[in-house]
Amino acid sequence: MMVDTAATSSTISKIQTKQAVIGVVGLGYVGLPLALAFSSDGFKTVGFDIDDSKTNAINGGKSYIKHIGGEAIAKQVQAGTLAATTDFSQISEADAVILCVPTPLDEHFEPDLSYVVSTIEAIVPHLRAGHIISLESTTYPGTTEEELVSRVAAAGFEVGKDIHVVYSPEREDPGNPEFAATNIPKVVGGHTPNCLQAGEALYGSVFDQVVPVSSTAVAELTKLLENIYRAVNIGLVNELKVVADAMGIDIWEVIAAASTKPFGFKAFYPGPGLGGHCIPIDPFYLTWKAREYGLHTRFIELAGEINRAMPTHIVRRCSEALNTVKKAVNGSKILLIGLAYKPNVDDARESPSYELLNRLTAMGAEVSYHDPYVPVILPSREHSHWAGTKSVSWDQATIEKFDLVLISTWHDCLDMGQLAQWSQFIVDTRNATAGLPADVRAAKTLKA
């Protein structure tokens, strides 16, 4: 359907000729790659963040995310296509404003939209006709309408005519070299047909494929479905792992065998719990919203319960491992390998490793960690008591002093042969020890 207004035509024309200025608000694991994608394609791009250490790093051509090279940032800064600022009044100079801010849960597992709301309120005074505003933060269906459209309309703009509002969920997979920011299909939903047309033009300018949907709510629920699908299946395999352990069966061998089926099966893998900003959090956005309709999302809640219980299972396996050498957790020295929530990234948000650190320490263990991607634990509201703790060295003299090594996340740069040689005993939550000789695994490792 061809729908148009003067504002829509003007904005789309500027995008098509790469004259549009793109603003990206929130320069984290989603916002920074997105800003690089637009600036690399020739768009003048301005990144906005309240953290001046990030904006200063970008303007200095440096990266603060390990898997994003500083040279890529420096190249665009030197070309004049990328800059960053904490001054939100510069929103008025952008033609499109993309919001990539956190949407965490509060202590009651209910949505915390404070970052979204504060960001919207910060940009509204600087809006003008022709703006495209896109929300990428994961949230429950209705957020774009309730929190963004309502505020833009209250500021005196007609959404769909003066200003175009869309929702386009982020699909970043940090550290995965198979997917660049722009080769992952981009789902877009608009508040009106005009909004959708503007959103398709915006994202179609840099993404290989744009997938339009009928509304912002559909796009919001699409993102939740993607993450709920993973959370539920991980919960299933985590539960099966506990059952398999009780039966003396290696769940990893079972998964490998099941994976040979060429249809009807997709492998998911157990672990010490869920981490990252998406999978542990996003399903509960739908759980919370469903209550408004008198509905209970039992599958989602059960999966969350199982996944949150995994650290209990892992700690129990650590206790069992220490018991084999007549030691208790209390007083033992334990080394946790991997603070990041997934391999080969420096993202430790919501990492189950923190829960393992907390529980083992509470039981009287002396716990340290090693992670080359997280050399020091930075301050955060959830784990402030660990702030400043440094990763211990990777060498024989250090590692052989520990009674137990617990693998929570395994990075490719680590040497399993060295770890097996230097450690007293290993509890492996990631099947990282699978390549060790059978006699070494039998003598020194316990899968958890």
C-alpha positions as CSV (number, residue, x, y, z in Angstrom):
1,M,0.0,0.0,0.0
2,M,1.4,3.3,-1.0
3,V,0.6,5.9,1.7
4,D,2.4,9.2,2.1
5,T,2.6,12.5,3.7
6,A,5.0,15.4,3.1
7,A,7.0,14.5,6.2
8,T,7.2,10.8,5.2
9,S,8.3,11.6,1.7
10,S,11.0,14.1,2.9
11,T,12.4,11.7,5.5
12,I,12.5,8.7,3.1
13,S,14.1,10.8,0.4
14,K,16.9,11.8,2.9
15,I,17.4,8.1,3.8
16,Q,17.6,7.0,0.2
17,T,20.2,9.7,-0.6
18,K,22.1,9.0,2.6
19,Q,21.5,12.6,3.7
20,A,19.7,11.5,6.8
21,V,21.4,11.7,10.2
22,I,20.9,8.7,12.4
23,G,20.8,9.0,16.2
24,V,21.4,5.9,18.3
25,V,20.5,6.2,22.0
26,G,22.2,3.7,24.3
27,L,25.7,2.6,23.2
28,G,25.9,-0.9,24.6
29,Y,26.0,-4.4,23.0
30,V,23.1,-3.5,20.7
31,G,23.5,0.3,20.1
32,L,27.2,0.4,19.3
33,P,27.1,-2.3,16.5
34,L,24.0,-0.6,15.1
35,A,25.7,2.8,15.1
36,L,28.6,1.2,13.3
37,A,26.3,-0.4,10.7
38,F,24.8,3.0,9.8
39,S,28.0,4.9,9.8
40,S,29.8,2.3,7.8
41,D,27.1,2.6,5.2
42,G,27.8,6.3,4.8
43,F,25.2,7.8,7.1
44,K,26.3,10.5,9.5
45,T,25.6,8.8,12.8
46,V,25.5,10.2,16.3
47,G,25.5,8.0,19.4
48,F,23.9,9.2,22.6
49,D,24.6,7.8,26.1
50,I,24.5,9.1,29.6
51,D,27.9,7.4,30.3
52,D,30.6,9.8,29.2
53,S,33.2,7.0,29.4
54,K,31.5,5.4,26.4
55,T,31.1,8.6,24.4
56,N,34.7,9.6,25.1
57,A,35.9,6.2,24.0
58,I,34.0,6.4,20.7
59,N,35.2,9.9,19.9
60,G,38.7,8.7,20.7
61,G,38.4,5.8,18.2
62,K,38.4,3.2,21.0
63,S,36.1,0.3,21.8
64,Y,34.9,-0.8,25.3
65,I,33.4,-4.1,24.0
66,K,35.9,-6.8,23.4
67,H,34.5,-8.4,20.3
68,I,34.2,-5.0,18.6
69,G,37.5,-3.8,17.3
70,G,38.6,-0.2,18.0
71,E,39.9,0.1,14.5
72,A,36.3,-0.1,13.1
73,I,35.2,2.8,15.4
74,A,38.3,4.8,14.6
75,K,37.8,4.4,10.9
76,Q,34.3,5.9,11.0
77,V,35.2,8.7,13.5
78,Q,38.1,9.7,11.2
79,A,35.7,9.6,8.2
80,G,33.4,12.0,10.0
81,T,30.4,9.5,9.9
82,L,30.4,8.6,13.6
83,A,30.4,10.7,16.8
84,A,29.1,10.3,20.3
85,T,27.7,12.7,22.9
86,T,25.9,13.0,26.2
87,D,24.1,16.1,25.0
88,F,20.5,15.0,24.2
89,S,19.7,18.4,22.7
90,Q,21.5,17.2,19.5
91,I,18.5,14.8,19.0
92,S,17.0,17.7,17.0
93,E,19.7,17.3,14.4
94,A,19.0,13.7,13.7
95,D,16.3,12.5,11.3
96,A,15.9,9.0,12.9
97,V,16.3,8.2,16.5
98,I,16.8,4.6,17.6
99,L,16.4,3.6,21.2
100,C,18.6,0.8,22.5
101,V,18.3,1.1,26.2
102,P,18.1,-1.6,28.9
103,T,14.8,-3.2,30.0
104,P,15.6,-5.2,33.2
105,L,13.4,-6.8,35.7
106,D,12.9,-5.4,39.2
107,E,13.4,-7.4,42.4
108,H,9.8,-8.8,42.0
109,F,10.5,-10.1,38.4
110,E,8.3,-7.3,37.0
111,P,9.3,-5.1,34.0
112,D,11.5,-2.0,34.8
113,L,10.8,0.4,32.0
114,S,12.5,3.3,33.8
115,Y,15.3,3.5,31.2
116,V,12.8,3.5,28.3
117,V,10.6,6.1,30.0
118,S,13.5,8.4,31.0
119,T,15.0,8.2,27.5
120,I,11.7,9.1,25.8
121,E,11.1,12.0,28.1
122,A,14.7,13.2,27.4
123,I,14.2,13.2,23.6
124,V,10.6,14.5,23.4
125,P,11.6,18.2,24.0
126,H,13.9,17.9,20.9
127,L,11.6,16.3,18.5
128,R,10.5,17.9,15.2
129,A,8.3,17.0,12.2
130,G,9.9,14.3,10.0
131,H,11.5,12.4,12.8
132,I,11.5,8.6,12.8
133,I,11.6,7.1,16.3
134,S,12.3,3.4,16.7
135,L,12.3,1.4,19.9
136,E,14.5,-1.7,19.9
137,S,14.6,-2.6,23.6
138,T,12.8,-5.9,24.4
139,T,9.5,-5.3,26.1
140,Y,5.9,-6.5,26.4
141,P,3.3,-5.9,23.7
142,G,1.8,-2.5,24.0
143,T,4.9,-0.6,25.3
144,T,5.5,1.4,22.1
145,E,1.9,2.6,22.1
146,E,1.6,3.2,25.8
147,E,4.9,4.8,26.6
148,L,6.3,6.2,23.3
149,V,3.3,7.1,21.1
150,S,1.4,8.6,23.9
151,R,4.2,11.0,24.9
152,V,4.9,12.0,21.3
153,A,1.2,12.8,20.8
154,A,1.1,14.7,24.1
155,A,3.9,16.9,22.8
156,G,1.5,18.0,20.0
157,F,2.7,15.8,17.2
158,E,0.4,13.6,15.0
159,V,2.0,10.2,14.9
160,G,2.0,8.9,11.4
161,K,1.9,12.3,9.9
162,D,4.4,14.6,11.7
163,I,6.5,11.9,13.4
164,H,6.8,8.2,12.6
165,V,7.0,5.6,15.4
166,V,8.1,2.0,14.9
167,Y,9.2,-0.9,17.0
168,S,12.0,-3.1,15.6
169,P,13.4,-5.7,18.1
170,E,17.2,-6.1,18.3
171,R,18.6,-9.5,17.2
172,E,22.2,-9.2,18.3
173,D,24.3,-12.3,19.0
174,P,27.4,-10.9,20.6
175,G,30.6,-12.7,19.7
176,N,29.0,-14.8,16.9
177,P,31.1,-14.1,13.7
178,E,28.5,-15.8,11.5
179,F,26.1,-12.8,12.0
180,A,27.0,-9.2,11.4
181,A,24.6,-6.6,12.5
182,T,23.1,-6.2,9.0
183,N,22.7,-9.8,7.7
184,I,20.1,-10.7,10.3
185,P,16.5,-10.1,9.0
186,K,15.0,-7.0,10.7
187,V,11.4,-7.2,11.9
188,V,9.6,-3.8,11.8
189,G,6.2,-2.8,13.0
190,G,4.7,0.7,12.7
191,H,2.1,2.6,14.6
192,T,0.4,3.5,11.3
193,P,1.0,2.5,7.6
194,N,3.0,5.7,7.2
195,C,5.2,4.8,10.2
196,L,5.8,1.3,8.8
197,Q,6.8,2.8,5.4
198,A,9.3,5.1,7.1
199,G,10.6,2.2,9.3
200,E,11.1,0.0,6.3
201,A,13.0,2.7,4.5
202,L,15.2,3.3,7.6
203,Y,16.2,-0.3,8.2
204,G,16.1,-1.3,4.6
205,S,18.9,1.2,3.9
206,V,21.5,-1.0,5.8
207,F,19.9,-4.4,6.5
208,D,19.8,-7.1,3.9
209,Q,16.2,-8.1,4.6
210,V,13.4,-6.2,6.4
211,V,10.4,-8.2,7.6
212,P,7.4,-5.9,8.0
213,V,4.6,-6.8,10.4
214,S,1.1,-5.3,10.9
215,S,1.7,-3.5,14.2
216,T,4.2,-2.6,16.9
217,A,2.6,-5.1,19.2
218,V,3.2,-7.9,16.8
219,A,6.9,-6.9,16.5
220,E,7.1,-6.7,20.3
221,L,5.6,-10.2,20.8
222,T,7.9,-11.6,18.0
223,K,11.0,-10.8,20.1
224,L,9.5,-12.3,23.2
225,L,8.6,-15.5,21.3
226,E,12.1,-15.8,20.0
227,N,13.5,-15.7,23.6
228,I,10.8,-17.6,25.2
229,Y,11.4,-20.4,22.7
230,R,15.0,-20.6,23.9
231,A,14.2,-20.2,27.6
232,V,11.6,-23.0,27.6
233,N,13.8,-25.4,25.6
234,I,16.8,-24.7,27.8
235,G,14.6,-25.3,30.8
236,L,13.6,-28.6,29.4
237,V,17.1,-29.8,28.8
238,N,18.3,-28.5,32.2
239,E,15.6,-30.6,33.8
240,L,16.5,-33.6,31.7
241,K,20.1,-33.1,32.8
242,V,19.3,-33.4,36.5
243,V,17.3,-36.6,35.8
244,A,20.1,-38.0,33.6
245,D,22.6,-37.3,36.4
246,A,20.5,-39.2,38.8
247,M,20.4,-42.2,36.4
248,G,24.1,-42.1,35.7
249,I,23.5,-41.1,32.1
250,D,25.6,-38.5,30.2
251,I,23.1,-36.0,28.9
252,W,25.6,-34.6,26.4
253,E,25.9,-38.0,24.8
254,V,22.1,-38.2,24.7
255,I,21.9,-34.8,23.0
256,A,24.6,-35.7,20.5
257,A,22.7,-38.9,19.6
258,A,19.4,-37.1,19.3
259,S,21.0,-34.5,17.0
260,T,21.6,-37.1,14.3
261,K,17.8,-37.0,13.6
262,P,17.5,-34.9,10.5
263,F,14.0,-33.6,11.3
264,G,11.9,-32.6,14.3
265,F,14.8,-32.0,16.7
266,K,16.9,-28.9,17.5
267,A,19.7,-29.3,20.0
268,F,19.7,-27.1,23.2
269,Y,22.3,-27.6,25.9
270,P,22.3,-27.5,29.7
271,G,24.3,-25.2,31.8
272,P,24.6,-23.5,35.2
273,G,21.7,-21.2,34.5
274,L,20.7,-18.5,32.1
275,G,22.7,-15.3,31.4
276,G,22.7,-12.3,29.2
277,H,20.2,-9.5,29.0
278,C,17.6,-11.4,27.0
279,I,16.9,-15.0,27.9
280,P,16.7,-14.8,31.7
281,I,14.6,-11.6,31.6
282,D,12.4,-11.2,28.5
283,P,10.0,-14.1,29.1
284,F,8.9,-12.5,32.3
285,Y,7.8,-9.4,30.4
286,L,5.0,-11.5,28.7
287,T,4.3,-13.3,32.0
288,W,3.7,-9.9,33.6
289,K,1.6,-8.5,30.8
290,A,-0.5,-11.7,30.6
291,R,-1.8,-11.2,34.1
292,E,-3.5,-8.0,32.9
293,Y,-5.7,-10.4,30.9
294,G,-6.2,-12.9,33.7
295,L,-3.9,-15.4,32.1
296,H,-1.0,-17.4,33.6
297,T,1.9,-18.4,31.4
298,R,2.6,-21.7,33.0
299,F,5.2,-23.0,30.6
300,I,7.2,-19.8,30.8
301,E,7.1,-19.6,34.6
302,L,8.0,-23.3,35.0
303,A,11.0,-22.9,32.6
304,G,12.1,-19.9,34.6
305,E,11.8,-21.8,37.8
306,I,13.9,-24.7,36.5
307,N,16.6,-22.5,35.0
308,R,16.9,-20.4,38.2
309,A,17.3,-23.6,40.2
310,M,20.4,-24.8,38.2
311,P,22.9,-23.1,40.4
312,T,21.6,-25.2,43.3
313,H,22.3,-28.4,41.3
314,I,25.8,-27.2,40.3
315,V,26.7,-26.3,43.9
316,R,25.4,-29.8,45.0
317,R,27.7,-31.4,42.4
318,C,30.6,-29.3,43.7
319,S,29.9,-30.7,47.2
320,E,29.8,-34.2,45.8
321,A,33.1,-33.7,44.0
322,L,34.8,-32.4,47.1
323,N,33.3,-35.3,49.2
324,T,35.2,-37.8,47.0
325,V,38.5,-36.4,48.4
326,K,37.0,-36.1,52.0
327,K,36.7,-32.3,51.8
328,A,33.8,-30.0,52.6
329,V,32.8,-26.9,50.6
330,N,33.4,-24.9,53.8
331,G,37.1,-24.1,53.9
332,S,37.8,-25.3,50.3
333,K,39.5,-23.1,47.7
334,I,37.4,-23.1,44.5
335,L,38.3,-21.5,41.2
336,L,35.4,-20.6,38.9
337,I,36.3,-20.5,35.2
338,G,34.3,-18.0,33.1
339,L,32.4,-15.0,34.5
340,A,30.9,-14.0,31.1
341,Y,27.5,-15.5,30.4
342,K,28.6,-17.1,27.1
343,P,31.8,-18.0,25.4
344,N,34.2,-15.5,23.8
345,V,32.4,-12.3,24.9
346,D,33.0,-9.9,27.8
347,D,29.3,-9.6,28.6
348,A,28.6,-10.7,32.2
349,R,25.1,-9.3,32.5
350,E,22.8,-11.7,34.4
351,S,25.6,-14.3,34.3
352,P,24.8,-17.4,36.5
353,S,28.4,-17.3,37.5
354,Y,27.6,-14.6,40.0
355,E,25.0,-16.8,41.7
356,L,27.6,-19.6,41.9
357,L,30.1,-17.2,43.5
358,N,27.5,-16.0,46.0
359,R,26.3,-19.5,47.0
360,L,29.7,-21.1,47.3
361,T,31.0,-18.1,49.3
362,A,28.0,-18.3,51.6
363,M,28.8,-22.0,52.2
364,G,32.3,-21.0,53.5
365,A,34.3,-21.6,50.3
366,E,37.2,-19.3,49.3
367,V,36.2,-18.5,45.7
368,S,38.2,-16.9,43.0
369,Y,37.6,-16.6,39.2
370,H,39.5,-16.6,36.0
371,D,38.1,-14.9,32.8
372,P,40.4,-13.3,30.2
373,Y,37.4,-11.4,28.9
374,V,36.4,-10.0,32.3
375,P,39.7,-9.0,34.0
376,V,37.9,-7.1,36.8
377,I,34.3,-7.1,38.0
378,L,32.8,-3.7,37.4
379,P,30.3,-2.0,39.7
380,S,26.6,-3.0,39.2
381,R,23.5,-2.7,41.2
382,E,23.1,-6.5,41.5
383,H,26.7,-7.5,42.3
384,S,28.2,-4.4,43.9
385,H,29.9,-6.5,46.6
386,W,32.1,-8.2,43.9
387,A,33.1,-4.9,42.3
388,G,36.9,-4.6,42.0
389,T,37.5,-8.3,42.2
390,K,40.2,-9.3,39.7
391,S,40.6,-12.4,37.6
392,V,43.4,-14.6,38.9
393,S,46.3,-15.6,36.7
394,W,46.3,-18.6,34.3
395,D,49.4,-20.5,35.4
396,Q,50.2,-23.7,37.1
397,A,51.4,-22.1,40.4
398,T,48.0,-20.4,40.8
399,I,45.6,-23.1,39.6
400,E,47.2,-26.0,41.5
401,K,46.5,-24.3,44.8
402,F,42.7,-24.7,44.3
403,D,40.9,-27.8,45.6
404,L,38.3,-27.6,42.9
405,V,37.9,-25.9,39.5
406,L,34.3,-25.1,38.4
407,I,33.8,-24.4,34.7
408,S,30.8,-22.1,34.3
409,T,31.8,-20.6,30.9
410,W,34.5,-21.9,28.6
411,H,36.3,-19.5,26.2
412,D,38.1,-20.9,23.1
413,C,41.3,-19.1,24.1
414,L,41.7,-21.3,27.2
415,D,43.8,-24.5,27.2
416,M,41.9,-27.5,28.5
417,G,45.1,-29.6,28.5
418,Q,46.8,-27.2,30.8
419,L,43.8,-26.9,33.1
420,A,43.5,-30.7,33.4
421,Q,47.2,-31.0,34.2
422,W,47.3,-28.2,36.8
423,S,44.0,-28.7,38.6
424,Q,43.1,-31.1,41.4
425,F,39.6,-31.8,40.2
426,I,37.2,-30.2,37.7
427,V,33.4,-29.8,37.8
428,D,32.3,-29.1,34.2
429,T,28.9,-27.5,33.5
430,R,29.6,-27.0,29.7
431,N,31.0,-30.3,28.5
432,A,34.3,-28.4,27.9
433,T,36.3,-31.5,29.1
434,A,34.8,-33.7,26.4
435,G,38.1,-33.8,24.4
436,L,40.2,-35.0,27.3
437,P,41.4,-38.7,27.3
438,A,38.9,-41.0,28.9
439,D,41.2,-41.9,31.8
440,V,41.8,-38.3,32.6
441,R,38.1,-37.5,32.6
442,A,37.3,-40.4,34.8
443,A,40.0,-39.4,37.3
444,K,39.7,-35.7,37.4
445,T,36.3,-34.5,36.2
446,L,32.7,-34.5,37.1
447,K,30.0,-33.2,34.7
448,A,27.4,-31.0,36.3
